[in-house]
Every structure is written in structure tokens, then in C-alpha cells.
Amino acid sequence: MRRLWGPTSVLTLLLVLPACQSARLGGAPARPVVAAAPQPAPTYNAPTMIEPVPAAPAGVVTSEPLAPLPGARTAAVDPGVPPATGPIIEDAPPPAPAPPAAEPPRPQVAAVAGPSRSSVLGGWTAKDATGSTCRVTLSSTPALDLYRASAAGCPNRDLARVTAWDYRDGEVYLYQPGGAVAARLRSSGGALDGALAKSGAPLSLAR
């Protein structure tokens, strides 16, 4: 019968051959290689369940009001409102407003009536540049779009022909027949001062 090689015989042969070769070459015999035994895998302990710890019971918190300071005034406290911890101080009333200062009396100024159409009505004494005088009357009787006027005893022929007059823009106009202007005067201190239209000679009318 033929004898078969088993696994153990093959492993022994593989270990002996290198040793023989090393001894033949004069070297030190090789150490047999021993397969390391497999290490067991590390084991872990399964976590254990921790039993829940019951919470500590909460106590009841009570508060008491502080005693008022000696001599401090206290007010009635509503049962539903916590009392104040400090003294109650009443607000002082606001100061009364000062009375307004009296304004000094304003000086009254007498109204001065300015010249107007009615203020120049009546009789006037006319005086020309030569010193000659005569009477000029300004009437309120209308004459077309003017008012009637008359002159008496005037040596100046332009002034003697005055038959109408008018008041415009603070000035008195004396007219001759046909609408020609004989003189032009302006109120000045209760009198009328101006000049004759043709010659430009001064002319004044006074009461």
C-alpha cells in the first residue's frame, strides 16, 4: 500500500528544509517559524441601565412683607397687591404759575385827519407871487365830472377865469372854461400851496 502524506508531515517538512540549507551553507541554523496563536478579540461589557432618580420635591416659597421704618407713613394695602417694601412719599403739589406781567399802557396817538375832498370845500384867500390877493370859492356842486368854483377880485387873469375844480391824489386842480388847468396846489399845514400852470408862478390859498 502507498502511504499518503498528511497535513502534519507537510508542515514538518517545510520547517526542516530551511534549516538544512542554512547548515549546508555554513550559517546558523534557522529558527523554526512558529505561527502565532490567534489572540482572542476584546470583549466589552454591555451598558447597564441606570435607574431614574426621582426629583426632589419642590418646597413652598413664602414671602413676608418687611416692617416699615420707624416714623414712616404707610398706606392701606390691597390684599391682592404685594405690599411695598419702602416708605410711601406723597408727591408735592406743583407750584402755582406766576401771574402774567401787566403790559404798560400804550400811549394814545391822536388821529390826524388827512386832506380830502370835503376838507378843502369853502372859501379861500388866494395870493400870487406879486402879493395880490383875491377870493376863490370851492363848491360841492357838480359840474359834469368836476365841481363848481368861482374867483372874485383876482388881478391875475388866469386865476380870475377859474370856474371848476377837482381833488385827485391829494392835490387840488383849478380849471378854466374848456378844461384847461389854471393852477395846481397841494395841502400843506391847513393851506394850499402850488403854482400857476402857464407861468409857473407860486400861488397859495389860505383860510
Summary of the structure (lengths in Angstrom):
residues: 207
radius of gyration: 71.6
end to end distance: 189.6
largest distance: 200.1
contacts: 355
relative contact order: 0.08
helix: 12%
strand: 26%
